[in-house]
Amino acid sequence: MTTLSPTAFHEEVAIAVEKPRHRGNRGDRVFFGIVTAAVWLVPLLVVIFLGVLLAGAWPAMRAFGWSFLTGKVWNANAEGGEVYSALPFIWGTLVTAFFALLLAAPIGIAVAAFLSEVVRGKLRAIIAFLLEILATIPSVVYGMWGVFVLAPFIATHAQPTLKVWQAHFDQWFGKGNFPIFQFRGFPTGLGLGTAILVLTVMILPLIVSISLEAMRAVPNSYREAALGLGATRWEMIRMAVLPPARSGIFGGCILALGRALGETMAVTMVIGN
């Protein structure tokens, strides 16, 4: 019987542990190759998407230069030739998406915390089901709701009230319309403000669903420990539930922002074209 020195013993153990990693069976190697290819497929798709986008936009950039991104005029019948600029579209997309996320994120996280930690029984299932239904509604339906319901309500109740503050806005922002709601002229209810509210309603179910799943994944031992130390329910949610679920909540907000940035139909219908 031979005895191994501690150094030789550790080397043998290291070799035995490393062998399955490098010399796995054929199924493991195939699975590892498929997973690796799937991982590299995501950045490849992003690169292809950017390439197609740049290739399609290059004729406009070559014809109009950087003014295509910085100009404000879109006129196919301009004197001296056609003039096209994308800044109003870029500005409208960024402003509506940012403010919609700014409104929807706190509300969505609060609703998710309410469903996860406060509501129990059938009521939670009913509310979750209604949120799932809202997430499946097509964007054109939201656009029709914004045009025929939300815009008239804003034109009747919001714009006349805010018109009183027009002098202050003229003093602060200069002569002209405030960039969110239009206060001058006949109130129509259409504009950036209405588009922001429609986008808020659209992305709210997505934030609630993902945040709710992230909070449900937090172990109950965290909640029990916080309550056992004398924390109130709100303190338990704030200290024991929200920090562990932070990554999932952040992912839900990013997905909601992506939907808000990519939304076209509903925003076009209510923003005033």
N, C-alpha and C positions, 0 to 999 in steps of 0.2 A: 504494500500500500504506500503510495507516494503522497506526500503532503505538498501543497502549493504555498508559496509565500503569499503574503497579503497582496503584493503588487501583481503577481501572476493570477491570483484568484479574481481580482477586480478586472484584469484584462480579459479573462475568460468570460466573465459575466457580461462585460461590455460587448464582446463579439457575439454572444448568444442573443443579446437584446437587439443588436444592430442587424443581425441576419434576416429576420422577418421583414424589416423595413426595406432592405435592398434586394432581397431574393424572395419576394412574395410569390404566391401562385399566380397563374395566368389571369384568373378572374380579377384579382386585386390590381394587377397592372393595367388591364383593360379599363376597369372602373376609374383608376387614377388618371388614365389618359383622357377619358371622356370628361371627367370633372375639370381637368386642367384646360381642355379645349373650350368647355363652356365658360370658364372664368375669363379666358382671353378673348372670347367672342364679344363680350360686352364693350371693352374699349375699342375693339375693331369696328363694331357697329357705330360707335360715336365718331370715329375717324371717317368712316364711309359717309355718315350723315353730314359731317362738316364739309367733306369734299364735294358731295352733291350740291349742298347749299352754296358753296363758293363758286362752283361751276355755273350754277343757274343765275347767280347774282353778278357774275363777272361782266356780262354785256352791259348791264346798267351802270356798274362802277366804271367801266371803260368809257361809257358815253357821257356820264355826268360827273365823274370823279367823286371826291369826298363830299361834295355838296348833296349827293344823293342821301347821305346819312345825316347831314346837318341842315338841309333846307326845309322850308315849311310849305312850299308851293307844289300842288299836284294839279296840273292844268294841261290837258291834251290839246287845247286849242290856243295856246299862248302864241303871241306874235314872235316870230323868229324861230319857231320850232317848239316841239313838245318839251314840257318841264315836269319832271317827276322827282319827288322827295319823300323819304320814308320817315322823317323825324316825327311827324304827328302820330303815325302808327306805332312807332317804338315808344314814344312818350305815353300814349294811351295804354299800351300793354303794360308797361312797367308801373305806372301810377295805379291803375285799377287792381293789378295783382298784389302790389305791396300793401295798399290800404285794405283790400279784402282780407289778406292774411292777418293784418294788424287787428282787424275786427273779429275774424273767425277764430283765431288761435286761442285767446283767453276764454271766449265763450265755449269753444269745443272742449278745451281741457277741463273747464269747470263742469260741463255736462257729463264728461267721462268720469270725473271724480265723484259726482253725485250718483251716477248709475252704479259705479263700482263699490262705493263705500257706504252709501246712505240708503238707496232704494233696495228693497228686497221683494222676492216673490214674483207674482205675475206682472206687476207694474213695470219692473225692469225689462222683462221680456217684451212687453208691448212697446215700450219706448224704443228699445233697440231695434225691434222689427220696423217701426215707423221710420227710424233713421236709415235703415237699409233700403227701404222703399224710396226715400228721398235721394239716395245715392244712385239709384237706377233710372231716375227720370231723365229723358233726353234733354240736351241743352236748349233745343228749339222750344221746348215747353216752358223752360225757365224764361226764355226770351219773350214768348207770348205773354206770360204772366207779368213780366216787367213792363211790357208795352201797355197792356190793357188794365192792369190792376195797380202796380206800384207807381208807374209814371203819373197817372191821373191823381193818385193820392198825394204824391209829392207836389204836383202842380197846384192842388187845391189847398193843402195844409202847410207844406214846408216852405215853398217859394214865397208866398205872400208874407209869411212871418219873417223870413230871413231878409226880405227886401227892406225891412226897417233898418237893418244894419248895413245897408249898401254904402252909406256915406263913410262909415268907419273902414270898410274894405277898400273904398277908393282912396282913402288917406293912407292906409297901410301898404296896399299892393299896387297903387296907381289906378289911373282911370281905366275902367274896363270890368269885365266879368271876373268874379272869383273863380279860380280854376276848377273847383269841384262842382258847384251848383251855379246855374245861371240865374241872376237876379233881375236882369233887365228885360224889357220887352214882354211879349205875351208868354205867360208860364206854360210850358209844355211838359215839364217833368223829366225830359230827356237830358242826358249829359253824363259826365264822369261819375257824379254822385250816385245816380241810379244804377250805372254799370257796376260800381263798387258794391252796392247793396245786393244786387243779383248774384255777383260772384261770391259774396260772403255766404249767401244761402246755399250756393252750389257746392262749395268746398267744405262747409261745416260738417256734413255727415262723414266725410272721409277722415277729418281730424278726430271726430268723436270715436269712430270705430277703431282706428289704430291706437289712439290713446287709451281706450277702454281695454283693449287686449294687452297693451303694455302694463297697465295697472293690475290686471288680473294675474299676470305672470309673477308679480311680486309675492314672495312667500308669506304665508299668514303669520309665521313666527315674527316677522318684522312688526306687524300690526300689534300682535299680542305683547311683544316686548315694550313697545311705546305706551300702550294702554296700561301695562303693568307698572310702568314707572310714573304713572299719574298724568299722562298726556290726555288732553281732550281729543275729541274726534277730529277737529280741524287741525290740531297740532300733530296728531298721528298721520293725517293725510299729508301735511306739509313736510314732516321730517322723516317719515318711514315709508311713504308710498311714492311720492313724486320724485325724490332723488334717484331711487333705483330704476324708475320707469322713464328717466329723462331721455335716454337714447331713443327709445321707441316713440316717445312724444315728439322729439325733434324730427325723427324720420317721417312721422305722419304729417308734420307741418311742411316738410320739404316736398312730399308727394302732393300735398294740397297746393303748394305754390306752383308746382309743375303743371297741375291741371289749370290753375288760374292763368298762368302764362300762355298755355296752349289753347285756351278757350277762344272761340271766334264768333260763333253764331249768336249766342245770347248777348254778348257785349256789343256786337255790331247793331243789333236790333234796338238797344236801349241807349247807346252812347250818342245817338244823333247822326250816325253815318259821317 
